[in-house]
């Protein structure tokens, strides 16, 4: 049991897969055991991420109900463990999709890519592994308070609106990570973003901020005007996804980040857009296998198909700095957190342009 | 018509797909038009490559018959065009799988990766594109003479046995290229080679020479002793290819080069061997699609599946230097070129341990 708090942990509970329909219920829950590496956060904002929907609908498998989803949370640090040095009480801080890792594995934690640690703990639907907290569930940001290990608590830079920072913590990082890793704006001058949704819009914003020439790739022209406002200088509508839809653009990109969940995506067409040495990086996760890949789409063209997941703490800090410096402005729509049961079905229906951010007005969040 | 030669171009012709059975016929053919960028080579040695078999059997489609296959040829430069500066008459030289490219495209030729040029000309079964030679067929190394553009003619370093150099020009380069490109021995300390055949054995030799810890990966233990002699310090027999066959070795490799042609390869098992950030690079070419890839094999592990093809002139020169310096000794079996109609079926039957090299004794090649 945590001590030294005058607040209770309450949030919007998902008790079964009907929660996706807007059947979340406010309830009180037990946070993880307090450890001196932790930070308690009074939540002001929380983005709605597609992962939240996959969890609420049990699309990625049954969750360990009840859940409090939400992993793009921002608020005020109200309690800071004695071993946390980079945050102090009163700071505006945030947590993304990951809240813990083993901290010592050579292949992930020691290489500053903690998100690939085999003991990675999600900000919700996870279980902590260490010390007194071992076995404790993690609960996310559709709530009034959050408790997370300080290593995964980020200080929001001055000059970055906390409401705008929130959806960057998962959605933004998911795009910023592969863009910087694969050299957007440096070795990869020409960058394509597949899918102009919550994730894709971050792709356009960050690819432009990093100095790349940005191509938006979408099924139809419907989001062309928006994509251009976000930084795209070229727009490819793939229509039926046939060879002719791609041919005029063959070998014109160095890097493609794919945010599509469509298991019937025209993958071979996308690959034909890459120059030799090009990378096609998946960040969206279709629930089934990818369309078949013929080796002749990889070998004589020297093209790779890979994937990356969210961002590491180092990458998230770098992203927040860049966003503050360049005044990057995600396209968000604020929704009162108390109306989450309307916001979730709206998100599920694809109405977000391009990211919903829940506002906890009781905690001082501003609509 | 070429001039200033006192030799005729003759070789072992493949006239249809029965040639794979050992029905090659010696015949005279017209080489490409002579250009001052060309070199004529009196062939002493020529490796037998799997590509030769795919062409002779029409497995990659009907060839432009007749063909003279062979793209691992080494011999004496007997005529050197006035525009060729790095080779002189009398030099020991070789040609690999590529003999021409456009020379000016920004995405391939200007980046020293000429093998991905859209105007890449194969050493056989190709057509030249430039000047007077436009439309001329390319003919390979199962022959007495070869004429190739000098850019793709490599000087064999002193101290490297020409018979050993021959199979490096395609087979060796095919492994050397991804090994160096993906950091074998530097950023990729632990390297796996799938398939211990003609290509795979080069993988083991070069990965070791580059300073990597080398793992050989094969269906069974049958080639374990050989693989260890070639430099493998660990051997994984994948047996049925089930999860349990791979589990003990999970996340233990940084780079895997796959030489397998098996369209039923246990791809998801192979991918499970990679650490986050790892690359799985295809150099063998199954004739069908790869086994299905689930995005969850790429995203939460940050693993890529890619391909590379042969090597660029720059890479081939570097490889030959390394081979000479480190006295790398491929495992070859010499076969008289005049007995090619026995050697080809033997190769097709998988008898080569690990590469056949045809010896043109009439031209001074030594058995």
Interface residues (C-beta under 8 A of the other chain):
Chain A: X107 X108 X111 X113 X116 X118 X251 X275 X276 X277 X279 X282 X283 X284 X285 X286 X288 X289 X290 X292 X293 X294 X295 X296 X298 X299 X300 X301 X302 X303 X304 X305 X306 X307 X308 X309
Chain B: X107 X108 X111 X113 X116 X118 X251 X275 X276 X277 X279 X282 X283 X284 X285 X286 X288 X289 X290 X292 X293 X294 X295 X296 X298 X299 X300 X301 X302 X303 X304 X305 X306 X307 X308 X309
